Amino acid sequence: MKKFYLMLLLVVGMVVLAACSSGDEETSEGGGSEGSSSVDTITAWAWDPAFNIAALENAKEAYNGDGEYEVEVIENAQDDIIQKLNTGLSSGTTNGMPNIVLIEDYRAQSFLQAYPDAFHPLTDVINSDDFAEYKIATTSFEGEQYGLPFDSGVAALYVRTDYLEEAGYTVEDVTNITWDEYIEIGKDVKEATGKNMLTLDPNDLAQVRMMIQTNGSWYVDEDGSTPNLAGNESLEKAFETYKEMMDADIAKIVSDWSQFVGAFNSGDVASVPTGNWITPSVKQAADQSGNWAVVPMPRLDMEGAVNSSNLGGSSWYVLNVDGKEQAADFMLNTFGSNPDLYQTLVEDIGALGTYSPAAEGDAYAVEDEFFGGQQLLTDLSTWTDEIPAVNYGLHTYAIEDILVTGMQDYLNGAELTTVLENVQGQAEAQLK
C-alpha cells in the first residue's frame, strides 16, 4: 500500500512539473508574458509581403546595433492582426502576442486608449522630432510616444499634362489650388477632351477624409472619441465640394479598386487625387510616360487650409512583453535612426518613410522620367512635413460608414445641416 501511495505521489509530481513546463512554453511562444527578461528571438507581425514584410526583411539586413537575437517576421492579414490584438489584449493575456506589430494610423488610438499598458513606450528610445509631425499626433497618447512612425500616406494630385495642355492649362495652373478652382478646371478639361477629371466612389469617402485634413479637421473632437460632425465647418465644405463635383459631371463613378486603377491606366480621367502609394499603379501604363506630373493636393477654400493632406499610412509598436528591450533596440537601430535603410526602402519597394533625415539622401533626389524628370520623392517628402496634425481618434471607419449613408441622402436632395445632425445623432448612439 505504501508503494502505491509513493507511486501515486510520484505520478502527481510529474504531472505538476509537466504542467509548469507547458505553461512556461506557452508563455514564451510569440512575445510571451509581460516582463523585461531577454529572449533569443523577437517576432514581428505585419501585412503585405511586397511592402511592409519586405520593409522588415530589409530592416533585418540594415540593423546596426549590438543586439544578439533573431527577428522572426510573421505575415498576417491586417484584419487578422486587429482581431488577434483585440482578442488577446481584451482578455488580459499576452500569450502568443508578437514583440513588434504594425498598426494602421487610423486604428492606432483605439488600441492605445483601450490598452495603454499593453504597449512599451518609445519616448526615451527614439527622437520624435526626427519624424513628420502629423505622425506623432496619432502614435502618441497622454504624453508618451508609443509608435515608431513608418510610411507616409501624403496625398497629392497626379495630373495628365497632355490633357491639361489640350484644355489650355499648365502644371503651374493646378499647383497649390483650392478644390473650387479644381472643379472649374475640371469642367474645361472635360469640354476640351471629353475626359472626366477624377473618379469617385460614393461608398468610399476617402476624398472627404483628405479634404477635411487640409484644414486640420477630423470626424472627432480633440479627445479622439466625441463625434464632431454636426457644425463641423470643414466637413460641411467637403460635403458641398463633393456634391459640386458630382453636379458638374466631372467624375467617373467607380465601385472597386480595379475600376479605380483602370480609369487612369486607360486614360479615362485627367487626374488622380490620392495617397502617394498610388505611384506604382500610375506607372503601370508605360505608354503614358512623360504625360504625368504630381502637384500638391488641392485644399478646401477655407482660411487656414493648406495644400497638403494624408491618406493611409502605418506605424510600428512594441508590446509590453518579454523581449521588449530587444524589440525597442531593433526599432531604434533600423526604422528609428538609419537613413541608409530608408534609401533602400525607396529603391527596392518604393516605400516613402516619414523619417525626415532620410530625405537628404541620393535616392530621394532621383529624377523620375515617367513624371517628366520630376524629383518626385523630394517633393512628396516636403509635402509630408506640411500635413496638418490631427487626432484620428477611435472611430474613423465606424463614423465613415455612417457618413456614407448621409452623403447618399445629401446627394439625393436632403438639406446638409439636417444630414449632418442626423449622422451626429447616429454616431453618438452607436459609439457610446
HELIX and SHEET records of a PDB file:
HELIX    1   1 LYS A    2  SER A   28  1                                  27    
HELIX    2   2 ASN A   52  ALA A   62  1                                  11    
HELIX    3   3 GLN A   78  SER A   90  1                                  13    
HELIX    4   4 ASP A  105  ALA A  114  1                                  10    
HELIX    5   5 PRO A  116  ALA A  118  5                                   3    
HELIX    6   6 SER A  128  ASP A  130  5                                   3    
HELIX    7   7 GLU A  133  THR A  139  1                                   7    
HELIX    8   8 THR A  161  GLU A  166  1                                   6    
HELIX    9   9 VAL A  171  VAL A  174  5                                   4    
HELIX   10  10 TRP A  179  THR A  193  1                                  15    
HELIX   11  11 ALA A  206  GLN A  213  1                                   8    
HELIX   12  12 GLU A  233  ASP A  247  1                                  15    
HELIX   13  13 TRP A  257  ASN A  265  1                                   9    
HELIX   14  14 ASN A  276  ILE A  278  5                                   3    
HELIX   15  15 THR A  279  VAL A  282  1                                   4    
HELIX   16  16 ALA A  286  GLN A  288  5                                   3    
HELIX   17  17 LYS A  324  LEU A  332  1                                   9    
HELIX   18  18 PRO A  339  ILE A  349  1                                  11    
HELIX   19  19 SER A  356  GLU A  360  5                                   5    
HELIX   20  20 ASP A  362  ALA A  365  5                                   4    
HELIX   21  21 GLU A  369  PHE A  371  5                                   3    
HELIX   22  22 LEU A  376  THR A  384  1                                   9    
HELIX   23  23 THR A  396  LEU A  411  1                                  16    
HELIX   24  24 LEU A  416  GLN A  430  1                                  15    
SHEET    1   A 5 GLU A  70  GLU A  75  0                                        
SHEET    2   A 5 THR A  41  ALA A  46  1                                        
SHEET    3   A 5 ILE A 100  GLU A 104  1                                        
SHEET    4   A 5 SER A 314  VAL A 318 -1                                        
SHEET    5   A 5 GLY A 147  PRO A 149 -1                                        
SHEET    1   B 2 SER A 140  PHE A 141  0                                        
SHEET    2   B 2 GLU A 144  GLN A 145 -1                                        
SHEET    1   C 3 SER A 271  GLY A 275  0                                        
SHEET    2   C 3 ALA A 155  ARG A 160 -1                                        
SHEET    3   C 3 TRP A 292  PRO A 296 -1                                        
SHEET    1   D 2 LEU A 198  LEU A 200  0                                        
SHEET    2   D 2 ALA A 251  ILE A 253  1                                        
END                                                                             
